[in-house]
Amino acid sequence: MNEETSLDSKSGFTRTNVFDYTVKRLQKMIDDGNLRPGEKLPSERELVAQFSISRSVVREALRVLEAQGLVAIQQGKGVYVQRPGLQTVLQPVQRLLKDGSITLQNLMQARYILEPEIVKIASKMINETQLLRLEQEYHEMIKYLDYPEKYLEADKNFHSLLVSCTGNPVLVIMMCPIITMFNGFIELLYQVPGTPQKVFTAHDTILKALRDHDPEAAAAAMRSHLQEVVEWFGPTFAGEKFFPTL
């Protein structure tokens, strides 16, 4: 089959129709379990023949699936189905952040709604091993105070571990993109002298409440921490209009 006789050259079909059709067909092949994680997709030539479309449309559709985290394109080897994971959620949300559809204010408001409740649940569920891991990340923050990237990594790990302590995978999926997207604003913390020190001091207060298994104290500590972060980021984020009443 050549491109002149493919579906996207026939009357009644626009290129957009054909492209959407191809993406949906490929997604369905994966969603229905016809292709499992690690398995190789049919070659471009086979997909062209199977769907009656042009090779260029196949390539564009596969790039969409790659961006969605559904497949991995390995040059010279082929296209392989990937196991769905957090990256599947992260990639489209990160694109929204880059184009300005998601703002720092959006992120902080979401954190203020979710994290006090998360830490309440974690305070009831957390075990000694998890506490030790949180304490380790807390000490990493102190250790790398003068190294923004490593400091941020420890802070991100602290909050990621905290949500995992709830034992609720839905909360993990909800919070992971928020925590990761916050990375882009780390330089703001270093623009105000003393702010990083205040951040790990706040984490110490949260840790104490977790050790005591005190949900109300943990939620209050987290709420106070997030309020301070908003104040550090600037007056446009502070005040009663920004934070919801909980």
N, C-alpha and C positions, 0 to 999 in steps of 0.2 A: 504494500500500500504506500502511495506517495502522498505528499501534503495536499495535492490538488483534489484527491478523492477522500480526504479525511472529513470527519464530522464537522469540524470548524470551518470547512469551506462549502458546506451544503446550505441550501436555501432554508431560511427560518431560524438559523442558529447564529448568534453573535459570538465573538471570541470570549466575551465575559460569561455567557451562558455555558459555553463549553468548558471554560476554566473552572467555574463553580461546580459543574457536573463532575469533572475529573477529581477535584479535591474531595468532594463528598463521597465518590465511589471508593477512593483510596482510604479515606477515613473509615468507611463502612467495612472494608476488608479487614482492617485492624480491629475495629470495635467488635465485630462479629466473632473474632477469635480465629478467623481463617489464617491469619498470620500472627504468630506469637513473638514475644520479645526474643531477639537474637536471630530470628529467621530473616532470610534475604527476600526482598521483593522481586517480582519478575523484572527482567531487564527493560530498559527503555523501549527497545524494539518490540518486546512482547506486549508491553502496555499500550503502545501505539496500535498494534493489531487488535488487542482485546477490547479497547475502548473506542476504536475508530477515530482517533485524534492525531494531531501532529506531534512530532517529537518536542517542539518548543513548548507546547502546552504541558506535556508530561513533565518536562524539566522545571517549569515554573510551579506546577502543583507540588512536586516533590520538595521544592525549596520552602513552600508554605508549611508542609508537614514537618520539615526539619525545624522551622522556626517555632512550631507548636510543641516541639519536643517528642514527636511521635516516631520519627525516624532519624537515623544517622547516615549521612552520605559519606562514604569512604571512597576517595578518589582511586580509580583503577580497580576497585573491588566490588562496588555495588552499593545498594541502599538496604539498610537493615532496620528492622523494627526495634524501637527502644521500649524498655519497661517504663510505664508512666511514673513520674516522680515529681518532687517539688519543683524541679526546673521547668516542667510543663506549665506550672502555674506562674512561675517567676517571669518567664520570658515575655509574655504579652503585657504583663503589668509593668515591667521595666521599660517597655517601649512607650507606655502611656506617661511614665515619669519623664522620659527624655523629650517627648514632644510638648510637655507642659500641661497635659491633661490632668496630672496628679501633682499637687503642690505639697510643700512642707506642712502647711496648715492642715491639709487633708490627712496627711500621715499622723500628725500629732493628735488630731481629734480622734482618729481611729484608735490610736494607742491608748488614749485616755479612757475611751469607752471599754476597751477590751482588757488591758493589762491589769487593772486593779482586780477584776473578777478572776482573771487567770491566776494571779498570785494568791488569791483567797483559796482557790481549789488546790493549788500546788502546796500550800501550807498544811493542808489536811492529808495530802497524798505522799509528800516527799519522804524519801528514806535516807539513811545515813550515807549511802554511796553517792546519791544525787547531791546531798548537801556538800560532801567533800569536793565533788566536781565543780559545783558553783563557787565554792571558796577558792578553788584553784584558779578559776577564771578571774575572780576578784583580785587575787594576788598578781595575776598576769597584768591586769590593768595598772596596778601600782608599779610593777616592774618596768612596764613600757610607757610610762607617763610621757616621756620625751620623744616617743616614736609613734606619731599619730596612726599609721597604718596598723601596727601591731596592737596598739591600744584599742583601736576600733574593733579589731578582730576579737579581742578578749571580751569587749562589751557586747558584741553581737552574739558570741558564744554563750555569754551569761544569760541573755534574754531568750535565746533559742533553747537552752537547757531548761530554763524556767518553765516555758510553755510545754516542753516535753514531759515535765513532772506532773502535769495534769492527767496524763494517760489518755488524752483525747486527741486522736489524729486530725479531727476536723479543726480544732483550735490551732494545731501545728501548721496545717495548710493555710489557715487564715493569717496567722502571724508571720510566717516565714517571709512572704514578699514584703510586708511592712518593715520588718527588721532589716532586710537586705537593702531595700530602697533607701533607708535612712543613711546608709553609707555615704551617699552622695553629698551629705550636708555636714560631714564630720569636721571640715575645715572651719565651720562657723563656731564650733566649740573652742577652737584654739585662738579665735579672734578676741575673746574676752578673757583677760588674765585670771587664772585661778579656777576657771570653769571645769577643766578635766579633774582637778582634785575634788571639787564639790560633787562631781558625778560619782566617783568611787566611794566617797563618804556616804552618799545616798544609798549606794548598793550595800554598804555595810549595815545600814539601818534595816534594809529589806531582808538581808541575811539573818539578822537577829530575830526578826519576827518569824522567819521560816524555821529557825532552830527551835523557837518556842511553840511552833505549830499554832500560831495565833492569827487566824484569818483576817480579823478586823484590823489588827496592827499592821499586817502585811499589806492590805489594801490601802490603808492610810499612808503608809510609807511610799508605796508606788505612786499614789495620786500626788503626794507632795513632790516626789522626784520629777514627775512629768510636768507639773506646774512650774517648777524651777527651770526645767529645760526650755519651756516656752518663753519664760521671761528672759533667759539668756539669749534666745534667738531674736528677740526684739519686741518692742511694744505692740506691734501689730498683731501679735499672737496672744497677748495677755488680756485678762479681764473675763468677766462673767459671760460675755456674749460668745466667747470662744468655746469654753468648756461646758458640756452638758451637765445638768443637775442629776446626780446619781443618788 
